[in-house]
């Protein structure tokens, strides 16, 4: 396993389109649920242990060699919100585009052909990790970190939050992020239907509301 490869894949500057999405923070800020570093930390913790765990398990399973099409169907079943399904597929398509240029692999080509409008981003992430020589645990780490890292970065832009405070939030969540990744990796050896399906209903509801806004800073 290459640590440098994992860092590259998890880097927010990797051209996978994540910078345009808030992970639900924009709607939470408008509703007053995220106002400062403390409330951002609670938001990120909740997201990590629900949507983050589910995404990390899907990514880990893809890296472990599970059928990506079956995993894509499982991701659909775990995403009730049509807006979030569209977002996941757009992000998956963008990640696939970047990954095929960076780590060319027949498995990536096959999934891109089977899902021309994009597979769910966590599934693509796991398959990309596999193509880059990473294992299920590394894929889970990348997905778990992404579930909170993007939200923290978005909060800086939305609230004018001190970047040092946002970074401190991620640091305080580091041990929990590692634990979520380990739980996801442990689950990746199970059948696809038995993968975690932790739900975050408020994220689903607010994603639908956010999609109707005529003025917004982030795509989702």
N, C-alpha and C positions, 0 to 999 in steps of 0.2 A: 504494500500500500504506500502510495506517495503522499506525504503530508502536503507537499506543494500543490499537487493536483486537487486535493480536497479544499485547500485554501482558495484556489482559483475558482472552483465550482461554487463555493459558498460566498465568494466576493460579490458585494453588491454592484461592483462595476462590470461584472461579466454581463455581456449584452443580451440578457434574457428577458428584458422588459419589466422586471419587478419594480423598478423605480417609479413607474407610473401608477402603482396601486398601493392603497393604504392599509390593506388587511383589515378593513372595518373601522379603523381609527377615525376616519373623517366623519362618519356618521355618529360615532361615539362622542366626538368633540362637539358636534352640533347639538347633540342631545344633552350635553353637560356631564356625561359620565366620565370623560377624560378631560381634566383641567390642568393637571400638573404632573410632576414626576411620580408622586405617590399613586395617583389614580391610573397613570400610564402603566405602572408596575402591576397593579391588580388586573388591568385589562390584558396585558401581555401574559401574565401567569394563567389566567383563565383560557386564553387562546392557545397557549402552549399545551395545556393538559386536555384540550378537547380537539379542536381542528388540527393543532400541531401534532398530537399523537396519531391521529388518523392519517394525516399526510405522511408522517415519518414511517408508519407501518407499511403504507402502500409503496413508498420509495424503497424501503428496505426489501420488501418482497420482490419488487422488480429487479433490484440488484442481485437478489438471491436466485433469480432465474425463473420465477413464476411467469406464466403466460401474460404478457402485457395487455392483451385484449380482454382477458378475463378480469384483470386488475382495473382496466379502464371502466368496465361495466360495474365493478364493485365501487369504484369512485363515484360513478353516477348515482348509484343507490345510496351512497353516504352523503350526497349533496342535494338536499331537497330544493334549494333555491335555484330557479332557472338562471338568475343573474350570476350567481356564483359558479354554476356549471359553465356558462359562457366564458366567464373570466378565466376559469381553470383551463379551458381548452385554448383560449387565446394565448395564455402564458405558456402552455405546453407547446404550442406551435412555434412561438418565438424561441423558446429554449431549444427545441429540436433544430431549428434553423442554425442557431449559434453552435450547437454541439456537433452537428454534422460537418461543419467547417473546421471544428477544432479537433474532434476525435472521430474521424470517419469510421463507420462500422456497419456491416450488413444488417444487424438487428435494428439499428436506428432507421435505416432505409426502409426496412419492412414495416415498421410501425408507422412511419411517415406516409407510406403508400396506403396502409390500411385505414389510417385516420387523417385524410388530407386536410380536414378543418382543425386538426389538433386533438391529441389525446390529453387527458387530465395531467396537469403539470407535475404532481408528485410521481405519477407513473413514468413520465418522461424523465424526470430527475433521476429516478432509480436506474432506469435503463442507461442513461448517460453516465452515471457513476460506474456501472458495470463496464461500459465501453471504454471508460477512462482508466480501468484497472482498479477501481475501488470496490470494496465489499459492502455487504448489507449494513454493517454498523456505520460505516462512513456515510453511506447514503442517508441513513436515519439521522445522523448528526447534521448533515447539510439541510435536510428538510425541517428538522426541529429548530435549528438556529434561524432559518429563513422565516419561520412562522412568527418569531418575535422581532427579529432584526429589522424587517421591513416596516413593521408597525412603529417601532421606536424611531426610525428615520423619518417616517411620515409625520409623527407627532412634533418633531423639531420644526418642520415646515409649517404645520397647521397652527401651532401654538406659539411659535417663536421661542420654544423651549431651549434652554441652554444645552448644546450638544454634549457637554460634559455630564449633565444630569441624565440625559438619555443613555449615554454609554454606561453610566453607573447602574442604571436599571438593568441593562443586559448583563452586567457583571454580577449583580446580585442574583440573577436568574440562572447563572451558568451551571450550578450544580443540578438544578432541576431540569435544565435543558439536556444535560448529559444523561440524567436518569430517564427522561422520556425517550431519548435515543436508544438507550439500552432496552427499555421495555418494548419499543417498536422492533428492534432487531430480534429479540426473543420471540416475538409473535410472528415473525416473517417465515418461520419454518412450518407454520400451521397452514391448513387449507385456506384458500382465498376467502371463503364465506365466513371464516372464523377470525379474520383480522379485526383489529379494533374499529369500532364505529362510534367513537365518542362524539356526542352532538353538542352544538352550540346554537340553540334556537334563536337567540337574540342576534347573532351574527347573520343568520339566514334572513330574518325579518328585516333588519336594517339594510342588508344588501339589496333587497327588493325596493326599499324606499330610496336608497341612494341612486339606484338606476333611473329613477324618474326625475331627479333633480336637473334643472336646466343649467344651473351654474354649480360647478364643483371643481376642485383642484385636482382630484385623482380620478382615474377611470373606474375604480371600485374601492 
